[in-house]
Amino acid sequence: MKLMSLAWRLGMVVAGLGSTVARATPEPHPTRANRFIETIDGIRLEYSPGQEALLQPIAERCVAWNREWAAQVARDAKASPAPLPLSARDLRIDRAAVLQQIAATIGLEAPTDLQGRCYDAMLEHYEMLEGVQRGMGVVLAELAQAREVAIWKKGELTRRLESGEKITGYTWNPKTGEGDYSFGFSFNQEPSPEQKAVAEKAARQRLDHSFNYKVGADGIATFSATFNFKPGQPTPPPSPTTGDIRWPGLAAGAIAKMAQPGNYCLPVVLSEEDAGRTPDEIAGMLVAQLKGFAEAAGEPARYRDGTLAFGVLHEATEAGIVERYIGSADRRWLCEGAANFVAWKIARDRAGAEFAPQVYNLDGQLAQYVALQPRINLRKWLAVEHTREADRDTPLTKAHYAFATRAVFALVQENGEDALPQILREVGRTPRAKVTMKTVAKAYQKVTGRRLEDLITAAEKNPLPPAPPGAAPAPPTVAPKP
């Protein structure tokens, strides 16, 4: 992905280009005819004859901005803000606490080894993408410093490109009559070899349950992988506690390329159509561009992705339920619904009610699949390993996720948040190999005094409230047990 692209057909404008300022013997450009290079106070300027009046103002403004930006970077480095809740870095640093909260919410005294492995496998993907974002921030901070400036008249630049001259960073489309500029480097967000190896290893291991490894933009899993469980098998070593897996290398490579003369030149493309600006105004516009890079450099530090956080929380939850409580073919509505609820609950507790719907939005999911409500049958929704491949990613399957979660939210709303771990602990009194949904129904009635059949039927059949046209779905609410 390009870090920055500038459409120079709408580029900067200048007036008074006839005025000149005498300069000490400029150097001819080594490869471009009738172009010159001059360095002023460390700023390397490339220009054509007649543009000398711009050099000193641009250099002075850039030097002043570089000092200002360096001071800001130093202040930010000392601040060391805490990671955003549910960012990849937060989930890594607080790994033990998050896993313990997941365990407690499903009635376990402590998280299992399998839960830890699922958590780490999902978090590695999240850390990779967050690392790319952090690398972009580092590079943008470098871009915000002025090193080289290339000053062009639009007409001259266009003629050179149309004639086939190669100028680093610039492209010209003769069909549209438009030009473009890019800084000539990108971040590749493809999975790393290490990540691919994790996914391939997981996919090769088949047991009696599956866990989603990748989550789509709608919060529904689209790819399944299984994790082999052996009692006592240790959790793999965690990634660095900072969560920064790839960005140092990515950033270092881009910055090294920027340091090579000619690879990173801020473009000042001057249009003859609007010739009313002074050299100082042009210099100010260039500094405004640098300030834009500086502002963008801070955005990656605020990056977090609710969908990726959901994957980490959901899979670690489901792993614990399946491993410790139930592995029967009829388990799916309970496991998926509970895992979605726990992901939402932890997001609410750690990141607040405003962010929780970005992790899981029950109302939004139900609204998306309301047309499929007549076909929902949670009792016959089979576990992944008992599902035909053709049925694993259908709209009906996705709809079942939403209505299963509706059932678990209703369970909590009717009986309080403590009811879910109490019911699961009651289920845990029966050996896992003998547990089916009948066992869950008995545990549910013992803890709540209600029938599980009624809960499931209500989740499947109760009408959904209509959402106002264009309204954002409201986050689900959970009432405490009276």
WONORTA-V237781 format. One record per helix or strand of 2 or more residues. SS is the DSSP state (@ for helix, = for strand). FROM is the first residue (numbers start at 0). LEN is the number of residues. If there is no record, write none. Layout:
BEGIN
[[SS | FROM | LEN] [SS | FROM | LEN]]
END
This chain:
BEGIN
[[= | 4 | 2] [@ | 7 | 3] [= | 26 | 2] [= | 35 | 5] [= | 42 | 5] [@ | 52 | 27] [@ | 87 | 6] [@ | 94 | 11] [@ | 112 | 31] [= | 147 | 6] [@ | 153 | 9] [= | 169 | 4] [= | 177 | 5] [@ | 192 | 12] [= | 210 | 5] [= | 220 | 5] [@ | 246 | 13] [= | 265 | 6] [@ | 278 | 19] [@ | 298 | 4] [@ | 305 | 19] [@ | 331 | 20] [@ | 352 | 7] [@ | 361 | 7] [@ | 369 | 6] [@ | 377 | 3] [@ | 383 | 3] [@ | 388 | 3] [@ | 394 | 21] [@ | 417 | 10] [@ | 431 | 3] [@ | 436 | 12] [@ | 451 | 10]]
END
